[in-house]
Amino acid sequence: MVSIRKLAAGSAIAAATCFWACVSNAAETINLATGLNGSGAVWSSGDQLGANWTVAQTSASDGPAQDLPNSYTVFSNNADWYGGWVANGPNSDWIAANPNVADNGLLTFTRTFTLTAAQAAAASISGGYWTVDDSGSLYLNGHDLSDLGDGNWGSLNSWTASSSDFVAGTNTLQLEITDTDYSLEGGRLEGILTIPTAGIPEPATWAMMLVGFGALGATMRSRRKQALATA
């Protein structure tokens, strides 16, 4: 019959193994896509407030004032929509400062997120795609990740970032329109940021580990006494 001490010791070892495996594999993801609502879902219509991304107008024409600093989704029923753009969805939407006017000027879209030093060293990007009208550049903390020339708005283009592009503290991802004909401007990006997280065991796991290690120690002491008695 298996003793309670041996059972507890075995349970403790199993719990510890599970705990460290869970800690080493723990990670969370952040959806960086444009055109998301506050719940993280992609908007299915235009002129909707885009969560997480702000916009600044770096150069304006003589058009109307823009709705800064908020970004809004642009769909085919909006004045800022161009028929040659790649269709919205399923993972992101086009955004602009003002979807209801055809002239938005030069825009810079910004998304920020915060990382610890350990997270910055191990962060990674998957499913990264972007596009812009007219031409533009994509930056992370001032590092130029990708550039697109005029006419690339008909498809999504890949982008990624290396661990050296991330920093501890506030990280700034920017999609910048660098040239425009002052007619039908917008930007679009998607990508998933994966970062490691510190795993925290449940109270029951801690209790199991403490009881088990205590039983394991008692078993070892008992065996040592037996060995000394028979020596």
Secondary structure, DSSP 8 states (H G I E B T S, - for coil): ---HHHHHHHHHHHHHHHHHHHHHH-EEEEE--SSB-TTS-B-SSSS-EEEEEEEEEEE--SS----TTEEEE--TTSTT--TTS----SS---EES-TTSS---EEEEEEEEEE-HHHHHH-EEEEEEEEEESEEEEEETTEEEEEE-TT-TTS-EE----GGG--SEEEEEEEEEEE--SSS-EEEEEEEEEEE------HHHHHHHHHHHHHHHHHHHHHHHHHHHH-
